[in-house]
């Protein structure tokens, strides 16, 4: 996830407006920043690796000349953080500049075609192909608008971009497809932004672009067209009063709830992630005799999920290990061993310690991380990004969903390389393709339920989360979320083990959360619910649509879409538990973004 901003004005000094707005977008990415403006028939570009204020001190990017420009703050997805890969990116002659947020799935194919046509691409990003495609169509005699339209129709993926040209000094052309983009209108300028909070205070009206729309911005007018047909569309501006109501954290009270609601977009991002990198990692797993998945906290829960899926779908000898216990757990590391390290930040000290200890051994070091350029990407021989964008809230939410979905994609590729379980792989892929809509539905159905159940449990001191099979992952993660932000002691447990000690704690009103998809464990889970209810438990169950049996024996329920590929149930069933933890924290007066004693990245062992 990156932040883009563009502005075209009647007055000079537009770079200062862009700079101020990029500072408000820095939460979307902060490994590099850049600006480009048009002036006297030229495009002026300044950009570099580093945070916005650091780059401003070095380059004075807020002082570029001109009345029209674009800016970008980057969260690396393709190409490591560097000046070369920073946006804006230009065409061969430096007459077109573009800033982009999102993922171009087919960029390698487009890059090869452009190179064959004589284009010189200078970065390792997917975004640069946009500028060169527009340049290519301009060379064929098309207008700027038509060149952008033709170029965009060649792109596959999710994206929002803004483009300027040296030949059109007062014009910004922008396009939206599955990545956010809004237009701000004031008396003196028109601007576009990835997010409403970055809009300058002078903005009086806002137009929220829809997918498949192209906008042409000048200081005098805003025109929106259908991307495919070119048909002009009506503007539907929001008033200034509505803008003010939406402007804080994108309309959300905390980053945590904002990031929970970004999970449908994360699912789209993961599905748009370039296949070649995933395929390379899958090939390394296929060639391995044994795979250890290592992580900490939420990432360790993803390791449990990934190990289960690799064994179930692809017959891989995969084992989850808590990173801090790796060297003391008698793990057998041989020449055929692969380590798949999972870390949201890429800086988790216990994970890095394992990788450093094995760096000089004949072991494959692989990684999944959300931060390109982090320490883990330099220690691993091969890594795949998670494409979740920056996660500000300390409690991991959207990065966990990204981990589960990316591990599913990897497992599908491994199964196909080994030519086994083709039906399972196809079923998993079908579900992945609909995952964004399923997550969206899960959120809309369960938010009000989470608010009500939060009131029920807010005064309790303890809770159990119980599940079987792969959904033990869901129980562990749900318990972790509740304890880390509401400070209620919560334990995730295999439901079958609850009779061996934990049931002694259950008394009248004791909250027990059950994860009950209609899979092979379903009937046993009903038995576990009845056991706890007989001791007075307050039963809260995550059930699938139409499940009357568990619904009737539960005190409260969350309702999930019914899915065919049951091993992916954790990606849906964990979402109401995220909501429950968030709203319980609010009822108890806790700050969900800043839980006590915790840090986003644990950099000590």
BAROMAR-479161 format. One line per field, with one value per residue (C-alpha): residue number from 1; residue in three letters; x, y, z. Coordinates in Angstrom, 1 decimal, decimal comma. Example, Ala and Ser with C-alpha at 12.3 -4.5 7.8 and 13.67 -1.06 7.14 Angstrom:
# BAROMAR-479161
k <- c(1  2)
r <- c(ALA  SER)
u <- c(12,3  13,7)
v <- c(-4,5  -1,1)
w <- c(7,8  7,1)
//
This chain:
# BAROMAR-479161
k <- c(1  2  3  4  5  6  7  8  9  10  11  12  13  14  15  16  17  18  19  20  21  22  23  24  25  26  27  28  29  30  31  32  33  34  35  36  37  38  39  40  41  42  43  44  45  46  47  48  49  50  51  52  53  54  55  56  57  58  59  60  61  62  63  64  65  66  67  68  69  70  71  72  73  74  75  76  77  78  79  80  81  82  83  84  85  86  87  88  89  90  91  92  93  94  95  96  97  98  99  100  101  102  103  104  105  106  107  108  109  110  111  112  113  114  115  116  117  118  119  120  121  122  123  124  125  126  127  128  129  130  131  132  133  134  135  136  137  138  139  140  141  142  143  144  145  146  147  148  149  150  151  152  153  154  155  156  157  158  159  160  161  162  163  164  165  166  167  168  169  170  171  172  173  174  175  176  177  178  179  180  181  182  183  184  185  186  187  188  189  190  191  192  193  194  195  196  197  198  199  200  201  202  203  204  205  206  207  208  209  210  211  212  213  214  215  216  217  218  219  220  221  222  223  224  225  226  227  228  229  230  231  232  233  234  235  236  237  238  239  240  241  242  243  244  245  246  247  248  249  250  251  252  253  254  255  256  257  258  259  260  261  262  263  264  265  266  267  268  269  270  271  272  273  274  275  276  277  278  279  280  281  282  283  284  285  286  287  288  289  290  291  292  293  294  295  296  297  298  299  300  301  302  303  304  305  306  307  308  309  310  311  312  313  314  315  316  317  318  319  320  321  322  323  324  325  326  327  328  329  330  331  332  333  334  335  336  337  338  339  340  341  342  343  344  345  346  347  348  349  350  351  352  353  354  355  356  357  358  359  360  361  362  363  364  365  366  367  368  369  370  371  372  373  374  375  376  377  378  379  380  381  382  383  384  385  386  387  388  389  390  391  392  393  394  395  396  397  398  399  400  401  402  403  404  405  406  407  408  409  410  411  412  413  414  415  416  417  418  419  420  421  422  423  424  425  426  427  428  429  430  431  432  433  434  435  436  437  438  439  440  441  442  443  444  445  446  447  448  449  450  451  452  453  454  455  456  457  458  459  460  461  462  463  464  465  466  467  468  469  470  471  472  473  474  475  476  477  478  479  480  481  482  483  484  485  486  487  488  489  490  491  492  493  494  495  496  497  498  499  500  501  502  503  504  505  506  507  508  509  510  511  512  513  514  515  516  517  518  519  520  521  522  523  524  525  526  527  528  529  530  531  532  533  534  535  536  537  538  539  540  541  542  543  544  545  546  547  548  549  550  551  552  553  554  555  556  557  558  559  560  561  562  563  564  565  566  567  568  569  570  571  572  573  574  575  576  577  578  579  580  581  582  583  584  585  586  587  588  589  590  591  592  593  594  595  596  597  598  599  600  601  602  603  604  605)
r <- c(UNK  UNK  UNK  UNK  UNK  UNK  UNK  UNK  UNK  UNK  UNK  UNK  UNK  UNK  UNK  UNK  UNK  UNK  UNK  UNK  UNK  UNK  UNK  UNK  UNK  UNK  UNK  UNK  UNK  UNK  UNK  UNK  UNK  UNK  UNK  UNK  UNK  UNK  UNK  UNK  UNK  UNK  UNK  UNK  UNK  UNK  UNK  UNK  UNK  UNK  UNK  UNK  UNK  UNK  UNK  UNK  UNK  UNK  UNK  UNK  UNK  UNK  UNK  UNK  UNK  UNK  UNK  UNK  UNK  UNK  UNK  UNK  UNK  UNK  UNK  UNK  UNK  UNK  UNK  UNK  UNK  UNK  UNK  UNK  UNK  UNK  UNK  UNK  UNK  UNK  UNK  UNK  UNK  UNK  UNK  UNK  UNK  UNK  UNK  UNK  UNK  UNK  UNK  UNK  UNK  UNK  UNK  UNK  UNK  UNK  UNK  UNK  UNK  UNK  UNK  UNK  UNK  UNK  UNK  UNK  UNK  UNK  UNK  UNK  UNK  UNK  UNK  UNK  UNK  UNK  UNK  UNK  UNK  UNK  UNK  UNK  UNK  UNK  UNK  UNK  UNK  UNK  UNK  UNK  UNK  UNK  UNK  UNK  UNK  UNK  UNK  UNK  UNK  UNK  UNK  UNK  UNK  UNK  UNK  UNK  UNK  UNK  UNK  UNK  UNK  UNK  UNK  UNK  UNK  UNK  UNK  UNK  UNK  UNK  UNK  UNK  UNK  UNK  UNK  UNK  UNK  UNK  UNK  UNK  UNK  UNK  UNK  UNK  UNK  UNK  UNK  UNK  UNK  UNK  UNK  UNK  UNK  UNK  UNK  UNK  UNK  UNK  UNK  UNK  UNK  UNK  UNK  UNK  UNK  UNK  UNK  UNK  UNK  UNK  UNK  UNK  UNK  UNK  UNK  UNK  UNK  UNK  UNK  UNK  UNK  UNK  UNK  UNK  UNK  UNK  UNK  UNK  UNK  UNK  UNK  UNK  UNK  UNK  UNK  UNK  UNK  UNK  UNK  UNK  UNK  UNK  UNK  UNK  UNK  UNK  UNK  UNK  UNK  UNK  UNK  UNK  UNK  UNK  UNK  UNK  UNK  UNK  UNK  UNK  UNK  UNK  UNK  UNK  UNK  UNK  UNK  UNK  UNK  UNK  UNK  UNK  UNK  UNK  UNK  UNK  UNK  UNK  UNK  UNK  UNK  UNK  UNK  UNK  UNK  UNK  UNK  UNK  UNK  UNK  UNK  UNK  UNK  UNK  UNK  UNK  UNK  UNK  UNK  UNK  UNK  UNK  UNK  UNK  UNK  UNK  UNK  UNK  UNK  UNK  UNK  UNK  UNK  UNK  UNK  UNK  UNK  UNK  UNK  UNK  UNK  UNK  UNK  UNK  UNK  UNK  UNK  UNK  UNK  UNK  UNK  UNK  UNK  UNK  UNK  UNK  UNK  UNK  UNK  UNK  UNK  UNK  UNK  UNK  UNK  UNK  UNK  UNK  UNK  UNK  UNK  UNK  UNK  UNK  UNK  UNK  UNK  UNK  UNK  UNK  UNK  UNK  UNK  UNK  UNK  UNK  UNK  UNK  UNK  UNK  UNK  UNK  UNK  UNK  UNK  UNK  UNK  UNK  UNK  UNK  UNK  UNK  UNK  UNK  UNK  UNK  UNK  UNK  UNK  UNK  UNK  UNK  UNK  UNK  UNK  UNK  UNK  UNK  UNK  UNK  UNK  UNK  UNK  UNK  UNK  UNK  UNK  UNK  UNK  UNK  UNK  UNK  UNK  UNK  UNK  UNK  UNK  UNK  UNK  UNK  UNK  UNK  UNK  UNK  UNK  UNK  UNK  UNK  UNK  UNK  UNK  UNK  UNK  UNK  UNK  UNK  UNK  UNK  UNK  UNK  UNK  UNK  UNK  UNK  UNK  UNK  UNK  UNK  UNK  UNK  UNK  UNK  UNK  UNK  UNK  UNK  UNK  UNK  UNK  UNK  UNK  UNK  UNK  UNK  UNK  UNK  UNK  UNK  UNK  UNK  UNK  UNK  UNK  UNK  UNK  UNK  UNK  UNK  UNK  UNK  UNK  UNK  UNK  UNK  UNK  UNK  UNK  UNK  UNK  UNK  UNK  UNK  UNK  UNK  UNK  UNK  UNK  UNK  UNK  UNK  UNK  UNK  UNK  UNK  UNK  UNK  UNK  UNK  UNK  UNK  UNK  UNK  UNK  UNK  UNK  UNK  UNK  UNK  UNK  UNK  UNK  UNK  UNK  UNK  UNK  UNK  UNK  UNK  UNK  UNK  UNK  UNK  UNK  UNK  UNK  UNK  UNK  UNK  UNK  UNK  UNK  UNK  UNK  UNK  UNK  UNK  UNK  UNK  UNK  UNK  UNK  UNK  UNK  UNK  UNK  UNK  UNK  UNK  UNK  UNK  UNK  UNK  UNK  UNK  UNK  UNK  UNK  UNK  UNK  UNK  UNK  UNK  UNK  UNK  UNK  UNK  UNK  UNK  UNK  UNK  UNK  UNK  UNK  UNK  UNK  UNK  UNK  UNK  UNK  UNK  UNK  UNK  UNK  UNK  UNK  UNK  UNK  UNK  UNK  UNK  UNK)
u <- c(0,0  1,4  0,1  -0,4  -1,4  -1,7  -2,6  -3,2  -3,6  -4,1  -1,2  2,5  3,7  1,8  4,7  4,2  0,5  1,6  4,4  2,0  -0,6  2,1  3,0  -0,6  -0,3  3,0  1,1  0,5  4,2  7,5  10,4  10,8  9,1  9,1  7,5  7,2  5,9  5,4  7,0  8,0  7,6  9,7  9,0  11,0  11,5  13,0  12,9  14,9  14,8  13,8  11,0  9,4  11,0  14,4  14,1  12,8  16,0  18,2  16,4  13,8  11,1  8,5  10,2  9,8  8,5  5,2  1,4  0,7  2,4  2,1  3,7  4,1  5,1  6,1  5,6  7,7  6,0  8,1  11,8  13,6  13,4  15,8  16,1  15,8  12,6  11,0  8,1  7,4  8,6  9,1  9,1  12,3  12,5  11,3  8,2  5,6  5,6  3,4  2,7  1,0  -0,6  -1,5  -0,1  0,2  -0,1  1,2  4,0  6,7  5,0  4,5  8,0  9,4  7,2  8,3  11,9  11,6  10,1  13,2  12,0  14,6  13,1  15,3  13,6  12,6  9,0  5,8  4,6  7,1  5,4  2,5  4,6  6,3  2,9  1,5  4,7  4,2  0,7  1,5  4,1  1,3  -0,5  -3,1  -4,1  -3,0  -6,4  -6,6  -3,0  -3,7  -7,0  -5,3  -2,4  -4,6  -6,7  -3,6  -3,1  -4,2  -4,4  -5,5  -4,2  -4,8  -2,4  -2,0  0,0  1,3  2,9  5,3  3,0  -0,1  1,2  -2,1  -3,5  -3,5  -5,0  -5,9  -7,4  -8,9  -9,2  -9,6  -7,4  -8,8  -8,7  -10,6  -10,8  -10,8  -12,2  -11,5  -11,7  -8,0  -7,0  -8,2  -6,4  -6,5  -5,5  -5,4  -7,2  -9,6  -7,6  -4,8  -7,0  -6,0  -8,4  -9,3  -11,1  -14,9  -16,2  -15,0  -15,7  -15,0  -13,9  -15,3  -13,5  -13,1  -13,1  -10,7  -10,5  -9,1  -8,2  -7,4  -7,8  -11,0  -12,8  -13,1  -14,2  -14,8  -15,2  -15,9  -12,5  -13,6  -16,1  -14,9  -18,4  -18,5  -20,0  -21,9  -20,0  -21,3  -19,5  -19,8  -20,2  -17,5  -19,5  -19,4  -15,7  -15,0  -16,9  -14,8  -11,4  -10,1  -8,4  -10,5  -13,7  -12,6  -11,9  -8,8  -6,3  -7,2  -10,8  -9,7  -7,2  -9,9  -12,0  -9,1  -9,0  -11,2  -8,7  -5,8  -7,4  -7,5  -3,9  -2,8  -4,6  -3,0  0,6  2,9  2,8  6,5  7,8  5,3  6,2  9,9  9,3  6,9  9,6  12,1  9,6  9,0  12,8  13,0  12,8  11,4  10,1  10,1  7,8  9,0  7,4  6,2  2,8  0,3  2,8  3,4  -0,4  0,0  2,9  0,5  -2,0  0,6  2,1  -1,4  -2,2  1,2  0,7  -3,0  -2,8  0,7  2,1  5,0  6,7  6,0  6,3  5,5  8,1  8,0  11,1  12,3  12,3  13,8  17,3  16,0  13,3  15,6  14,7  16,6  18,3  19,9  20,9  17,4  15,8  14,0  13,1  10,1  10,3  7,2  7,3  5,0  7,7  10,7  12,5  11,4  14,5  13,8  13,1  16,3  18,3  17,4  18,2  21,5  22,5  21,7  23,1  26,4  24,7  23,5  19,8  17,3  16,2  12,9  10,6  7,2  7,1  5,1  8,1  10,4  13,9  13,6  16,3  14,5  14,6  18,4  18,9  16,6  17,7  14,1  11,1  7,5  5,8  2,4  1,0  -1,1  0,3  1,5  -0,2  -0,2  -2,3  -0,1  -2,5  -2,0  -5,2  -4,9  -1,4  -2,6  -5,3  -2,5  -0,4  -3,2  -4,1  -0,5  0,2  -2,8  -1,5  1,9  0,3  -1,7  1,4  3,3  0,4  0,3  4,1  3,9  0,8  -1,3  -4,6  -5,7  -9,3  -8,3  -6,0  -8,8  -11,3  -8,8  -8,1  -11,8  -12,4  -9,4  -10,8  -14,0  -12,3  -12,5  -16,3  -16,6  -14,6  -16,7  -19,9  -18,4  -17,7  -21,1  -23,0  -21,0  -20,1  -23,4  -23,1  -19,6  -20,7  -23,5  -21,3  -18,6  -21,0  -21,8  -18,1  -16,5  -16,7  -15,4  -11,9  -11,2  -12,4  -11,7  -11,5  -12,1  -11,8  -10,5  -8,4  -7,0  -9,4  -7,2  -5,4  -8,5  -8,9  -5,3  -5,5  -8,9  -7,6  -4,5  -6,4  -8,8  -6,0  -3,6  -6,0  -8,8  -6,6  -9,0  -7,1  -8,0  -6,7  -7,0  -7,3  -7,9  -11,5  -10,8  -8,1  -10,5  -11,6  -8,0  -7,8  -9,3  -12,9  -12,2  -12,3  -15,7  -18,5  -21,8  -21,4  -17,8  -17,3  -16,4  -16,0  -16,4  -15,3  -17,7  -17,6  -19,5  -16,4  -15,2  -14,9  -18,5  -20,2  -17,4  -17,6  -21,3  -20,3  -17,8  -20,3  -22,8  -20,0  -19,3  -22,9  -23,5  -21,0  -22,7  -20,6  -21,8  -21,5  -20,5  -20,2  -18,9  -21,2  -21,9  -25,1  -28,2  -26,6  -29,6  -28,1  -25,2  -27,3  -29,9  -27,5  -25,4  -26,1  -24,7  -23,5  -21,4  -22,6  -20,1  -20,6  -20,6  -17,6  -16,7  -12,9  -13,1  -9,3  -9,6  -12,2  -9,7  -9,5  -13,2  -13,9  -11,1  -12,7  -15,6  -13,1  -11,0  -14,2  -15,0  -11,6  -11,8  -15,2  -14,5  -11,4  -13,6  -16,2  -13,4  -11,9  -8,7  -6,9  -6,9  -4,1  -1,7  -2,0  0,2  3,6  3,5  5,3  4,5  7,9  9,6  13,3  14,7  15,0)
v <- c(0,0  3,4  6,9  9,1  12,7  15,1  18,8  21,2  24,9  28,3  29,4  28,5  26,6  23,4  21,3  22,6  21,5  18,1  17,8  18,7  16,1  13,4  13,8  12,9  9,8  8,6  5,9  4,2  3,9  5,4  3,8  6,4  9,5  11,7  14,6  15,6  18,9  20,4  23,8  25,5  22,4  20,2  17,7  18,2  15,2  14,9  11,6  9,4  6,6  7,6  9,2  12,3  14,8  13,2  13,5  17,1  18,0  16,6  17,6  20,3  18,5  21,0  23,7  22,3  24,9  24,7  24,8  21,1  18,0  14,6  12,9  9,5  7,9  4,3  1,0  -1,4  -4,3  -4,7  -3,7  -2,9  0,6  2,7  6,0  4,1  2,4  5,5  7,2  9,3  7,1  8,4  7,3  7,1  10,8  12,1  13,7  11,6  10,9  8,6  7,7  4,4  2,5  -1,2  -4,2  -4,8  -8,6  -8,9  -6,4  -8,9  -9,7  -6,0  -5,2  -7,7  -6,4  -2,8  -3,8  -5,5  -2,3  -0,4  1,1  1,6  0,7  1,9  0,6  -2,9  -1,8  -2,9  0,8  2,0  0,1  2,6  5,5  3,6  2,2  5,7  6,8  4,0  4,9  8,6  7,7  6,1  9,5  9,0  11,9  11,9  10,7  7,9  6,9  6,5  4,6  2,2  1,7  1,0  -1,5  -3,6  -3,8  -6,6  -6,2  -3,6  0,0  3,7  6,0  9,7  10,9  14,2  15,2  17,9  18,8  19,3  21,5  22,0  18,4  15,3  12,1  9,5  6,0  3,8  0,0  -1,7  0,8  3,9  7,3  10,5  13,9  17,1  20,4  23,9  27,4  27,6  24,0  20,4  17,5  13,7  11,5  7,9  8,9  11,6  12,7  13,9  16,4  20,1  22,1  24,3  21,5  22,2  19,1  15,5  13,0  9,4  7,6  4,1  1,2  1,4  5,2  7,6  11,3  14,3  17,1  20,8  23,8  24,7  21,4  17,7  15,2  11,5  8,9  5,2  3,6  1,1  3,1  6,7  7,8  10,8  10,1  12,5  13,9  13,0  15,3  15,1  18,3  19,8  18,9  15,2  15,4  16,6  13,7  11,2  12,8  11,2  7,8  7,5  7,7  5,2  5,9  3,7  2,2  -1,3  -1,2  0,6  -2,2  -4,8  -3,2  -3,1  -6,9  -7,3  -5,1  -7,2  -10,3  -8,6  -7,6  -11,2  -12,6  -10,0  -10,7  -11,8  -15,6  -16,0  -15,2  -17,5  -20,2  -19,9  -20,3  -23,3  -25,0  -24,6  -26,3  -29,1  -29,8  -29,9  -33,1  -31,2  -27,7  -25,8  -22,7  -20,4  -17,2  -15,5  -14,5  -14,1  -15,1  -18,4  -19,0  -18,5  -21,1  -23,7  -23,0  -23,2  -26,4  -28,0  -26,9  -28,0  -31,4  -31,7  -30,4  -31,0  -33,9  -31,7  -32,7  -29,4  -28,4  -25,2  -24,0  -21,0  -19,1  -18,5  -22,3  -23,4  -24,2  -25,9  -28,0  -30,8  -29,8  -31,9  -29,6  -31,3  -30,4  -31,0  -28,8  -25,5  -22,8  -20,7  -17,7  -15,6  -12,1  -9,1  -6,5  -8,6  -7,4  -10,0  -10,7  -14,3  -15,1  -13,3  -15,1  -18,4  -17,3  -15,8  -19,1  -21,1  -18,7  -20,6  -24,0  -25,8  -24,9  -23,1  -19,9  -18,6  -15,9  -14,2  -10,6  -7,5  -5,2  -5,3  -4,2  -5,4  -7,5  -10,8  -10,1  -9,7  -12,9  -15,1  -16,4  -16,0  -14,2  -13,3  -10,1  -10,1  -6,9  -5,9  -2,3  -0,7  -1,9  0,8  -0,9  -3,0  -6,0  -7,8  -8,1  -7,6  -9,0  -12,3  -12,6  -11,8  -14,6  -17,2  -16,3  -16,2  -19,6  -21,0  -19,7  -21,3  -24,6  -24,6  -24,1  -26,9  -29,3  -28,5  -28,9  -32,3  -33,1  -34,3  -33,3  -31,3  -31,1  -29,7  -27,1  -26,1  -25,8  -23,7  -21,4  -20,9  -19,9  -17,5  -15,7  -15,0  -14,3  -10,5  -10,7  -13,3  -11,2  -8,2  -10,1  -11,5  -8,0  -6,6  -9,5  -9,6  -6,1  -5,4  -8,9  -8,2  -4,9  -6,7  -9,7  -7,3  -5,9  -9,5  -10,4  -7,1  -7,6  -11,2  -12,0  -15,0  -16,8  -20,0  -20,2  -23,8  -25,5  -28,7  -29,4  -26,4  -24,1  -24,4  -21,6  -19,5  -20,3  -19,3  -16,1  -15,1  -15,6  -13,6  -10,7  -10,6  -10,7  -8,3  -5,4  -5,9  -7,4  -10,3  -13,5  -15,8  -19,2  -20,9  -24,7  -27,8  -28,6  -32,2  -31,3  -29,0  -32,0  -32,5  -29,5  -26,4  -27,4  -27,1  -23,3  -23,2  -21,9  -20,1  -17,3  -18,3  -17,2  -20,1  -19,2  -22,2  -22,3  -24,6  -24,8  -27,8  -29,9  -33,3  -32,0  -30,6  -33,4  -33,5  -29,8  -30,1  -32,5  -30,1  -27,3  -29,4  -30,4  -26,7  -25,7  -28,4  -26,5  -23,1  -21,8  -18,8  -20,3  -18,0  -19,9  -19,1  -21,0  -21,2  -19,9  -22,1  -24,0  -24,4  -27,2  -25,2  -22,0  -23,5  -24,7  -21,4  -18,2  -16,0  -16,7  -15,1  -16,1  -17,0  -17,7  -21,5  -22,4  -25,6  -25,6  -26,0  -25,7  -22,0  -21,4  -19,6  -16,7  -16,0  -17,3  -15,1  -11,9  -11,7  -12,5  -9,5  -7,4  -8,9  -8,1  -4,5  -3,7  -5,4  -3,2  -0,1  -1,2  -1,7  1,7  0,4  1,9  -0,9  0,8  1,1  -2,0  -1,7  -3,4  -4,3  -3,1  -3,5  -5,0  -7,1  -6,5  -8,1  -11,8)
w <- c(0,0  -1,1  -0,9  -4,0  -4,3  -7,2  -7,5  -10,3  -9,4  -10,7  -8,6  -8,3  -5,2  -5,8  -4,6  -1,0  -1,1  -2,3  0,3  3,2  2,0  1,6  5,2  6,0  3,8  5,3  7,3  3,9  3,2  4,4  2,7  0,0  -1,3  -4,4  -6,3  -9,9  -11,3  -14,8  -15,6  -18,8  -21,0  -18,6  -15,8  -12,7  -10,4  -7,0  -5,0  -2,7  -0,2  3,3  5,3  4,0  6,3  5,8  2,0  2,4  4,3  1,7  -1,5  -0,6  -2,6  -1,4  -3,5  -7,0  -9,5  -11,3  -10,8  -11,5  -9,9  -8,4  -5,3  -3,8  -0,5  -1,0  0,7  -1,4  -3,1  -6,3  -6,0  -2,8  -1,2  -3,2  -5,1  -8,4  -7,4  -5,7  -7,5  -9,6  -12,4  -15,9  -19,6  -21,7  -22,4  -19,1  -20,5  -18,6  -14,9  -13,0  -9,3  -8,6  -5,7  -6,2  -8,0  -11,8  -12,1  -15,6  -15,4  -16,3  -19,5  -20,3  -19,3  -21,8  -24,6  -23,9  -23,8  -27,1  -28,5  -27,4  -24,2  -21,4  -18,0  -15,2  -12,0  -10,8  -10,1  -11,7  -11,8  -14,4  -17,2  -17,0  -18,1  -20,9  -22,2  -22,4  -24,2  -26,7  -27,5  -27,8  -30,4  -32,4  -32,6  -29,8  -27,6  -24,0  -22,7  -25,3  -24,7  -21,0  -21,7  -24,1  -21,7  -18,7  -20,6  -20,9  -17,2  -15,0  -11,2  -8,7  -9,1  -8,7  -10,5  -11,4  -14,4  -15,7  -19,0  -20,0  -22,9  -20,7  -17,9  -16,1  -16,4  -14,3  -15,5  -13,0  -13,0  -10,3  -10,3  -6,9  -5,1  -3,4  -5,1  -4,3  -5,9  -4,0  -5,4  -4,1  -5,6  -6,4  -7,2  -7,9  -6,3  -6,1  -3,1  -1,9  1,2  2,4  5,5  3,2  1,4  2,1  4,4  1,4  -0,3  -0,4  -2,3  -2,8  -5,5  -4,7  -7,8  -8,6  -10,1  -13,9  -14,0  -15,6  -14,4  -16,2  -13,7  -14,5  -12,1  -14,0  -14,3  -13,4  -16,0  -15,2  -17,9  -18,1  -18,7  -21,3  -23,3  -22,8  -22,0  -19,7  -16,3  -13,9  -10,9  -7,5  -5,1  -1,3  0,6  2,8  5,9  4,9  4,2  7,7  9,1  7,1  7,5  10,7  10,0  6,9  9,0  11,6  15,3  15,5  13,1  14,3  13,1  9,9  9,2  9,9  7,3  4,8  4,7  1,6  -0,2  1,2  -0,2  -3,6  -3,2  -2,4  -5,4  -7,6  -6,3  -9,1  -9,6  -10,6  -7,1  -5,4  -7,9  -7,1  -3,4  -4,0  -6,1  -3,2  -0,9  -3,3  -3,4  0,4  2,5  5,5  6,0  9,3  9,5  12,2  13,6  16,8  18,1  15,3  12,7  14,6  14,3  10,5  10,7  12,2  9,4  6,7  8,1  8,2  4,6  3,1  4,7  3,7  0,2  -1,0  1,2  2,4  5,7  7,3  11,0  12,9  15,4  17,7  16,6  20,2  20,8  17,6  18,8  22,0  20,3  18,9  15,4  12,8  10,2  7,3  3,7  2,5  5,1  4,3  6,8  5,9  8,3  8,7  10,1  9,6  10,2  8,9  12,1  14,7  16,7  17,5  13,8  12,7  15,3  13,7  10,2  11,2  13,0  9,9  7,3  6,9  6,8  3,7  4,5  2,4  4,0  2,8  4,1  4,0  5,2  4,8  4,7  1,7  2,5  6,1  7,7  6,9  3,2  3,4  5,3  3,2  -0,2  -1,4  0,0  -1,0  0,1  1,8  0,0  3,1  3,2  6,4  9,6  12,3  15,0  17,3  17,1  13,8  11,8  8,1  8,0  9,5  6,8  4,2  5,7  5,5  2,0  0,7  2,4  0,6  -2,8  -2,0  -1,1  -4,3  -6,3  -4,4  -5,0  -8,7  -9,1  -7,5  -9,6  -6,6  -5,1  -8,2  -7,1  -3,7  -5,4  -7,7  -4,9  -2,8  -5,8  -6,4  -2,8  -2,9  -5,9  -3,9  -0,6  -0,8  -1,1  1,6  4,0  3,1  3,9  7,1  8,3  7,4  9,1  12,3  13,4  15,3  16,8  18,0  19,6  21,5  22,6  23,7  26,3  27,5  28,1  29,0  32,7  32,7  33,7  31,6  28,4  26,5  22,7  21,6  18,2  16,5  13,4  11,5  13,3  16,4  14,6  14,8  18,6  19,3  17,3  18,7  22,3  21,5  20,1  23,1  25,7  24,1  23,6  26,2  28,9  29,5  30,2  27,2  26,2  22,8  23,2  21,3  22,2  22,8  25,4  27,4  29,5  30,7  33,1  31,6  32,2  36,0  35,5  33,9  36,1  35,6  32,9  31,9  28,3  25,9  22,2  19,9  16,2  14,5  10,7  9,3  8,6  9,9  13,4  13,6  15,6  18,1  18,6  19,4  22,1  23,5  23,6  25,5  28,0  28,7  28,8  31,4  33,7  33,2  30,3  28,3  24,8  21,9  18,6  15,1  12,8  9,1  7,6  8,2  11,1  13,4  15,5  17,0  16,9  19,2  21,9  21,9  23,8  21,1  17,5  14,8  11,4  8,6  4,9  4,2  2,1  0,2  1,0  4,8  5,5  4,6  7,3  9,7  7,2  7,7  11,3  12,8  11,5  14,0  16,7  15,7  15,9  19,3  20,7  19,3  20,7  24,1  24,4  23,8  26,4  28,9  28,2  26,6  23,6  21,0  18,9  21,8  24,2  27,2  27,3  23,6  20,5  16,8  16,1  18,8  18,2  21,4  22,1)
//
